[in-house]
């Protein structure tokens, strides 16, 4: 996954982030409990720039102590 993101990442799922991601202004992303977000360790491009997660809109994270 890379680019603009919004909507809901469903509980107990895995999301693989392979490039820069952005929650655009005026949009929302909800991350439900138990979601496993994996960022590409090798970075982006030939220079291996670390993956960036930018929030210009709204981000709601609904983790719990049992399912962070």
N, CA, C and O atoms as a MOPAC input file, in Angstrom:
PM7 MOZYME 1SCF
protein

 N      0.84300 1    -1.16500 1     0.00000 1
 C      0.00000 1     0.00000 1     0.00000 1
 C      0.89200 1     1.23200 1     0.00000 1
 O      1.92000 1     1.27900 1     0.67500 1
 N      0.47700 1     2.21700 1    -0.76600 1
 C      1.14700 1     3.51200 1    -0.77400 1
 C      0.17400 1     4.53300 1    -1.35000 1
 O     -0.85200 1     4.16400 1    -1.92300 1
 N      0.49200 1     5.80600 1    -1.19900 1
 C     -0.37400 1     6.86300 1    -1.71200 1
 C     -1.37300 1     7.33500 1    -0.68100 1
 O     -1.13300 1     7.22200 1     0.52100 1
 N     -2.50900 1     7.87200 1    -1.15100 1
 C     -3.55500 1     8.37000 1    -0.25800 1
 C     -4.32600 1     7.20900 1     0.34700 1
 O     -4.65000 1     6.24300 1    -0.34300 1
 N     -4.62300 1     7.30500 1     1.65100 1
 C     -5.38800 1     6.27700 1     2.34900 1
 C     -6.52100 1     6.93600 1     3.12600 1
 O     -6.37900 1     8.04700 1     3.63600 1
 N     -7.64300 1     6.23400 1     3.20600 1
 C     -8.78600 1     6.68300 1     4.00700 1
 C     -9.68200 1     5.47200 1     4.21300 1
 O     -9.42000 1     4.39500 1     3.67600 1
 N    -10.73900 1     5.65500 1     4.99300 1
 C    -11.65100 1     4.55400 1     5.25600 1
 C    -11.30700 1     3.86400 1     6.55600 1
 O    -10.94600 1     4.51100 1     7.53900 1
 N    -11.42100 1     2.52600 1     6.55900 1
 C    -11.19300 1     1.74800 1     7.77400 1
 C    -10.28300 1     0.57300 1     7.47800 1
 O    -10.49300 1    -0.16700 1     6.51700 1
 N     -9.26900 1     0.41000 1     8.31700 1
 C     -8.47100 1    -0.80500 1     8.28300 1
 C     -9.12600 1    -1.73100 1     9.30500 1
 O     -9.12400 1    -1.45100 1    10.50300 1
 N     -9.68600 1    -2.83400 1     8.81600 1
 C    -10.51900 1    -3.73600 1     9.61800 1
 C     -9.73700 1    -4.44300 1    10.72400 1
 O     -8.56300 1    -4.77400 1    10.55900 1
 N    -10.41500 1    -4.66900 1    11.86100 1
 C     -9.77400 1    -5.28800 1    13.01900 1
 C     -9.16200 1    -6.63800 1    12.66500 1
 O     -9.67200 1    -7.38600 1    11.83100 1
 N     -8.04700 1    -6.91700 1    13.33500 1
 C     -7.30300 1    -8.17100 1    13.21800 1
 C     -6.76000 1    -8.43200 1    11.81300 1
 O     -6.51200 1    -9.58400 1    11.45700 1
 N     -6.57100 1    -7.38300 1    11.01200 1
 C     -6.00900 1    -7.55500 1     9.67100 1
 C     -4.54300 1    -7.11700 1     9.67100 1
 O     -4.04600 1    -6.57700 1    10.65900 1
 N     -3.86700 1    -7.35500 1     8.55600 1
 C     -2.48600 1    -6.92100 1     8.37600 1
 C     -2.43100 1    -5.98400 1     7.18700 1
 O     -2.97500 1    -6.28900 1     6.12600 1
 N     -1.77200 1    -4.83700 1     7.35700 1
 C     -1.61300 1    -3.84600 1     6.29800 1
 C     -0.11600 1    -3.69000 1     6.03200 1
 O      0.64900 1    -3.34400 1     6.93200 1
 N      0.29400 1    -3.94800 1     4.79100 1
 C      1.69600 1    -3.80000 1     4.39200 1
 C      1.86400 1    -2.46900 1     3.68200 1
 O      1.27600 1    -2.24200 1     2.62500 1
 N      2.66900 1    -1.59000 1     4.26700 1
 C      2.91100 1    -0.25900 1     3.70500 1
 C      4.24500 1    -0.30900 1     2.96800 1
 O      5.29500 1    -0.50800 1     3.57800 1
 N      4.19300 1    -0.12400 1     1.64100 1
 C      5.38400 1    -0.26400 1     0.81000 1
 C      5.95400 1     1.07600 1     0.35200 1
 O      7.06100 1     1.12900 1    -0.18500 1
 N      5.20200 1     2.15700 1     0.56300 1
 C      5.64600 1     3.48700 1     0.15500 1
 C      5.02500 1     4.53200 1     1.05800 1
 O      4.32500 1     4.20300 1     2.01600 1
 N      5.28000 1     5.78000 1     0.75400 1
 C      4.72700 1     6.86800 1     1.55900 1
 C      3.20100 1     6.82800 1     1.48900 1
 O      2.62600 1     6.58100 1     0.42900 1
 N      2.55200 1     7.07400 1     2.63300 1
 C      1.09200 1     7.13800 1     2.66700 1
 C      0.65100 1     8.44500 1     3.32500 1
 O      1.34300 1     8.99900 1     4.17900 1
 N     -0.53000 1     8.92300 1     2.90000 1
 C     -1.07400 1    10.17900 1     3.40500 1
 C     -2.57300 1    10.03900 1     3.61100 1
 O     -3.28000 1     9.52500 1     2.74400 1
 N     -3.05800 1    10.49900 1     4.76800 1
 C     -4.49400 1    10.68500 1     4.96800 1
 C     -4.76600 1    12.11900 1     4.51100 1
 O     -4.35900 1    13.06500 1     5.18500 1
 N     -5.45700 1    12.29600 1     3.36100 1
 C     -5.64600 1    13.63900 1     2.80300 1
 C     -6.54000 1    14.53000 1     3.67500 1
 O     -7.36800 1    14.05000 1     4.45000 1
 N     -6.34500 1    15.82100 1     3.52200 1
 C     -7.18400 1    16.79900 1     4.21700 1
 C     -8.64400 1    16.54400 1     3.85200 1
 O     -8.97200 1    16.29900 1     2.69100 1
 N     -9.51600 1    16.60600 1     4.85700 1
 C    -10.94000 1    16.39600 1     4.65000 1
 C    -11.35700 1    14.93300 1     4.64500 1
 O    -12.54000 1    14.63500 1     4.48400 1
 N    -10.39800 1    14.00100 1     4.81900 1
 C    -10.70600 1    12.57100 1     4.86500 1
 C    -10.23000 1    11.98600 1     6.19200 1
 O     -9.47100 1    12.61300 1     6.93100 1
 N    -10.69100 1    10.77400 1     6.47500 1
 C    -10.35400 1    10.11300 1     7.73700 1
 C     -9.90900 1     8.68300 1     7.49100 1
 O    -10.35500 1     8.02500 1     6.55100 1
 N     -9.01100 1     8.21100 1     8.36800 1
 C     -8.61100 1     6.80900 1     8.40500 1
 C     -8.84300 1     6.31800 1     9.82200 1
 O     -8.39200 1     6.93600 1    10.78700 1
 N     -9.55200 1     5.19900 1     9.94200 1
 C     -9.76700 1     4.55100 1    11.22900 1
 C     -9.01800 1     3.23200 1    11.22200 1
 O     -9.20600 1     2.40400 1    10.33000 1
 N     -8.16400 1     3.04100 1    12.22600 1
 C     -7.44200 1     1.78200 1    12.38300 1
 C     -8.05900 1     1.07400 1    13.58400 1
 O     -7.93100 1     1.52900 1    14.72000 1
 N     -8.73600 1    -0.05600 1    13.31500 1
 C     -9.42900 1    -0.77600 1    14.37800 1
 C     -8.44800 1    -1.61200 1    15.20100 1
 O     -7.28100 1    -1.75800 1    14.83800 1
 N     -8.94100 1    -2.15600 1    16.31200 1
 C     -8.09400 1    -2.92200 1    17.22000 1
 C     -7.52700 1    -4.16500 1    16.53800 1
 O     -8.18300 1    -4.81100 1    15.72100 1
 N     -6.28700 1    -4.47400 1    16.90500 1
 C     -5.64400 1    -5.68300 1    16.41700 1
 C     -5.05200 1    -5.59300 1    15.02400 1
 O     -4.58200 1    -6.60100 1    14.49700 1
 N     -5.06000 1    -4.41900 1    14.41200 1
 C     -4.47400 1    -4.28100 1    13.07700 1
 C     -2.95100 1    -4.28500 1    13.20000 1
 O     -2.38200 1    -3.58300 1    14.03600 1
 N     -2.30900 1    -5.07800 1    12.36400 1
 C     -0.86100 1    -5.16300 1    12.33400 1
 C     -0.39100 1    -4.37500 1    11.11900 1
 O     -0.63000 1    -4.78600 1     9.98400 1
 N      0.27900 1    -3.23800 1    11.34700 1
 C      0.77200 1    -2.38200 1    10.25900 1
 C      2.26700 1    -2.63300 1    10.10700 1
 O      3.04100 1    -2.42400 1    11.04100 1
 N      2.66600 1    -3.08800 1     8.91200 1
 C      4.06400 1    -3.40800 1     8.64800 1
 C      4.60000 1    -2.43500 1     7.60200 1
 O      4.11400 1    -2.39700 1     6.47100 1
 N      5.60300 1    -1.65100 1     7.98600 1
 C      6.24100 1    -0.70100 1     7.07500 1
 C      7.45000 1    -1.36000 1     6.41900 1
 O      8.19500 1    -2.09000 1     7.07400 1
 N      7.64300 1    -1.10400 1     5.13100 1
 C      8.76100 1    -1.66700 1     4.38300 1
 C     10.08200 1    -1.25300 1     5.02600 1
 O     10.37400 1    -0.06200 1     5.13400 1
 N     10.87200 1    -2.22000 1     5.44900 1
 C     12.13700 1    -1.94600 1     6.12000 1
 C     13.18800 1    -1.38900 1     5.16200 1
 O     14.08800 1    -0.66300 1     5.58300 1
 N     13.07800 1    -1.72300 1     3.88100 1
 C     14.08600 1    -1.27800 1     2.91500 1
 C     13.87300 1     0.15600 1     2.46500 1
 O     14.71300 1     0.69300 1     1.74400 1
 N     12.78300 1     0.79500 1     2.86400 1
 C     12.53400 1     2.17300 1     2.47500 1
 C     11.99100 1     2.28400 1     1.06000 1
 O     11.54900 1     1.29800 1     0.47000 1
 N     12.03100 1     3.50500 1     0.52300 1
 C     11.42600 1     3.79700 1    -0.77300 1
 C     12.49600 1     4.28500 1    -1.74700 1
 O     13.34500 1     5.10500 1    -1.39600 1
 N     12.44200 1     3.77500 1    -2.95800 1
 C     13.33400 1     4.25200 1    -4.01600 1
 C     14.76100 1     3.75900 1    -3.89700 1
 O     15.10400 1     2.98700 1    -3.00200 1
 N     15.58300 1     4.22500 1    -4.82500 1
 C     16.98000 1     3.77200 1    -4.87500 1
 C     17.79700 1     4.27700 1    -3.68900 1
 O     18.82800 1     3.69400 1    -3.35400 1
 N     17.34700 1     5.35100 1    -3.05700 1
 C     18.05300 1     5.88900 1    -1.89000 1
 C     17.53100 1     5.32600 1    -0.58100 1
 O     18.03100 1     5.67500 1     0.48800 1
 N     16.52000 1     4.45100 1    -0.65400 1
 C     15.95800 1     3.78700 1     0.52300 1
 C     15.49200 1     4.78200 1     1.58700 1
 O     15.79100 1     4.62700 1     2.77100 1
 N     14.76400 1     5.79500 1     1.15200 1
 C     14.22200 1     6.80800 1     2.06100 1
 C     13.20300 1     6.13300 1     2.98100 1
 O     12.34300 1     5.39700 1     2.49600 1
 N     13.27400 1     6.36100 1     4.28800 1
 C     12.29400 1     5.75600 1     5.19700 1
 C     10.86000 1     6.12500 1     4.80000 1
 O     10.58800 1     7.23900 1     4.35400 1
 N      9.96000 1     5.16500 1     4.97400 1
 C      8.54600 1     5.36700 1     4.65300 1
 C      7.96500 1     6.43400 1     5.57400 1
 O      8.20100 1     6.42200 1     6.78200 1
 N      7.20400 1     7.35500 1     4.99000 1
 C      6.55700 1     8.41400 1     5.76300 1
 C      5.05000 1     8.18400 1     5.81000 1
 O      4.44500 1     7.76800 1     4.82200 1
 N      4.45100 1     8.45800 1     6.96900 1
 C      3.00500 1     8.37900 1     7.17000 1
 C      2.56800 1     9.78500 1     7.56200 1
 O      2.80400 1    10.21800 1     8.69000 1
 N      1.93300 1    10.50000 1     6.63900 1
 C      1.52100 1    11.88300 1     6.84700 1
 C      0.01500 1    11.93400 1     7.07100 1
 O     -0.74800 1    11.28700 1     6.35300 1
 N     -0.41000 1    12.70600 1     8.07000 1
 C     -1.83900 1    12.86200 1     8.35900 1
 C     -2.21200 1    14.32500 1     8.18800 1
 O     -1.89600 1    15.15800 1     9.03700 1
 N     -2.88700 1    14.63300 1     7.08500 1
 C     -3.40900 1    15.98100 1     6.85100 1
 C     -4.88600 1    16.05200 1     7.21800 1
 O     -5.42700 1    17.13700 1     7.42600 1
 N     -5.53300 1    14.89600 1     7.29700 1
 C     -6.95100 1    14.80100 1     7.65700 1
 C     -7.08600 1    14.32400 1     9.09500 1
 O     -6.48700 1    14.89700 1    10.00600 1
 N     -7.88500 1    13.25600 1     9.29800 1
 C     -8.15100 1    12.72600 1    10.64400 1
 C     -7.68200 1    11.28000 1    10.72800 1
 O     -7.88000 1    10.50000 1     9.79600 1
 N     -7.06000 1    10.92700 1    11.84800 1
 C     -6.62300 1     9.56300 1    12.10700 1
 C     -7.22000 1     9.11900 1    13.43200 1
 O     -7.03300 1     9.77300 1    14.45800 1
 N     -7.94300 1     7.99700 1    13.40300 1
 C     -8.55200 1     7.43300 1    14.60900 1
 C     -7.99200 1     6.03200 1    14.81200 1
 O     -8.11700 1     5.17000 1    13.94300 1
 N     -7.37400 1     5.81500 1    15.96800 1
 C     -6.78100 1     4.52100 1    16.26800 1
 C     -7.52300 1     3.93800 1    17.46400 1
 O     -7.55400 1     4.53500 1    18.54000 1
 N     -8.12100 1     2.75800 1    17.26400 1
 C     -9.01000 1     2.18300 1    18.27100 1
 C     -8.42000 1     0.93600 1    18.92800 1
 O     -9.14800 1    -0.01800 1    19.20200 1
 N     -7.12200 1     0.93100 1    19.18000 1
 C     -6.49900 1    -0.20400 1    19.82700 1
 C     -6.92600 1    -0.32100 1    21.28500 1
 O     -7.38600 1     0.64600 1    21.89300 1
 N     -6.76700 1    -1.50600 1    21.82500 1
 C     -7.05900 1    -1.76700 1    23.23100 1
 C     -5.80800 1    -2.35000 1    23.88100 1
 O     -4.83700 1    -2.64900 1    23.18600 1
 N     -5.81500 1    -2.51400 1    25.19300 1
 C     -4.67700 1    -3.10200 1    25.89400 1
 C     -4.44400 1    -4.53900 1    25.41200 1
 O     -3.29600 1    -4.97500 1    25.32200 1
 N     -5.50400 1    -5.27200 1    25.10300 1
 C     -5.40000 1    -6.64800 1    24.65500 1
 C     -5.02700 1    -6.74700 1    23.18400 1
 O     -4.33300 1    -7.67700 1    22.77500 1
 N     -5.48900 1    -5.78700 1    22.39200 1
 C     -5.23200 1    -5.78700 1    20.94900 1
 C     -4.79500 1    -4.39200 1    20.52000 1
 O     -5.59100 1    -3.60800 1    20.00300 1
 N     -3.50700 1    -4.09500 1    20.74400 1
 C     -3.03000 1    -2.74300 1    20.41000 1
 C     -3.08700 1    -2.45700 1    18.90500 1
 O     -2.72000 1    -1.36600 1    18.47000 1

